[in-house]
Amino acid sequence: MKKLDPVVIIVDVLLLVGCGCMFLYGKMSAHTLFIVGIILVGVLVLYLYITNYKGNHYGGRFHKDF
C-alpha cells in the first residue's frame, strides 16, 4: 500500500489546485473552497494514518526478538 501513497498525495494536491483555479475564475465560492479543502486534507491525513502508522506500533513496543 505504501507504493500508492505518492499517487494519492499527487491526486489530492491536483484536486486542491483545481479547486483553487475554480475559485480564481469565479466558478466556486470561498465557502465551498474551504469545505472541499478541509475534506480533501482530512481524507488524505486519515488515509496516510491508516496505511502507514496504524499497524506499526511506534509507541514503545519492541519486536519479539528483543
For each residue, the residues with C-beta under 8 A, 3 or more apart:
1: 4 5 51
2: 5 51 52
3: 6
4: 1 7 8 51
5: 1 2 8 9 48 51 52
6: 3 9 10
7: 4 10 11
8: 4 5 11 12 44 47 48
9: 5 6 12 13 44
10: 6 7 13 14
11: 7 8 14 15
12: 8 9 15 16 40 41 43 44
13: 9 10 16 17
14: 10 11 17 18
15: 11 12 18 19 40
16: 12 13 19 20 37 40 41
17: 13 14 20 21
18: 14 15 21 22
19: 15 16 22 23 28 33 36 37 40
20: 16 17 23 24 33
21: 17 18 24 25
22: 18 19 25 27 28 33
23: 19 20 26 27 28 29 30 33
24: 20 21
25: 21 22
26: 23
27: 22 23
28: 19 22 23 32 33 36
29: 23 32 33
30: 23 33 34
31: 34 35
32: 28 29 35 36
33: 19 20 22 23 28 29 30 36 37
34: 30 31 37 38
35: 31 32 38 39
36: 19 28 32 33 39 40
37: 16 19 33 34 40 41
38: 34 35 41 42
39: 35 36 42 43
40: 12 15 16 19 36 37 43 44
41: 12 16 37 38 44 45
42: 38 39 45 46
43: 12 39 40 46 47
44: 8 9 12 40 41 47 48
45: 41 42 48 49
46: 42 43 49 50
47: 8 43 44 50 51
48: 5 8 44 45 51 52 53
49: 45 46 52 53 54
50: 46 47 53 54
51: 1 2 4 5 47 48 54
52: 2 5 48 49 56
53: 48 49 50 56 58
54: 49 50 51
55:
56: 52 53
57: 60 61
58: 53
59:
60: 57
61: 57
62: 66
63: 66
64:
65:
66: 62 63
